[in-house]
Amino acid sequence: MFIAVGPPSFTALAFIGMAQDLQIVKIFPNYMVLNGIENQALITDILSLFALVMAIFLWVLAFVSLYHPDFT
């Protein structure tokens, strides 16, 4: 089970880690501006939420492919 679930979990952990690093570095309010977003400080929160959703999706996909081999 570790072989099937381990690599997607490591990738999920990397997504979350990169999103947390963006919050620490605070690169978006200082160096980058995205048009259409008034409060630039929310970008890191949005990316953190997106990273969490992607991490959960990868983890669930690993379990689905583990128990349903015909899925992949």
C-alpha positions in Angstrom: 0.0 0.0 0.0 2.9 2.4 0.7 4.1 2.2 -2.9 0.7 3.1 -4.3 -0.1 5.9 -1.9 3.4 7.2 -1.0 4.5 9.2 -4.1 1.2 11.1 -4.5 1.4 11.9 -0.8 4.9 13.2 -1.2 3.7 15.4 -4.1 0.8 16.6 -2.0 3.2 17.5 0.8 5.4 19.4 -1.7 2.3 21.4 -2.9 1.5 22.4 0.6 5.1 23.2 1.5 5.5 25.5 -1.5 2.3 27.3 -0.7 3.5 27.8 2.9 6.8 29.1 1.7 5.0 31.7 -0.4 3.3 33.0 2.7 6.6 33.2 4.5 8.5 35.0 1.7 5.6 37.4 0.9 6.6 37.8 -2.7 3.2 38.7 -4.1 2.4 42.0 -2.2 6.0 43.3 -2.8 7.1 42.1 -6.3 4.1 40.9 -8.2 0.7 42.4 -9.1 -2.2 40.4 -10.6 -4.8 42.4 -12.5 -8.3 42.0 -11.2 -7.4 41.3 -7.6 -7.7 44.3 -5.4 -6.2 42.8 -2.2 -2.9 41.3 -3.3 -2.3 39.8 0.2 -5.1 37.3 -0.5 -3.1 35.6 -3.4 -1.1 33.5 -1.0 -4.2 32.4 0.9 -5.9 31.4 -2.4 -2.8 29.4 -3.5 -2.7 27.7 -0.1 -6.3 26.7 -0.5 -5.6 25.5 -4.0 -2.6 23.5 -2.8 -4.7 21.8 -0.1 -7.5 20.9 -2.6 -4.9 19.5 -5.1 -3.2 17.5 -2.3 -6.5 16.0 -1.2 -7.4 15.2 -4.8 -4.0 13.4 -5.4 -4.3 11.4 -2.1 -7.9 10.3 -2.9 -6.9 9.4 -6.5 -4.1 7.2 -5.1 -6.6 5.3 -2.9 -9.1 5.0 -5.7 -6.4 3.5 -8.0 -5.3 1.2 -5.3 -8.7 -0.4 -4.6 -10.0 -0.1 -8.2 -7.2 -1.2 -10.6 -9.5 -0.8 -13.6 -9.8 3.0 -12.8 -6.3 3.7 -14.2 
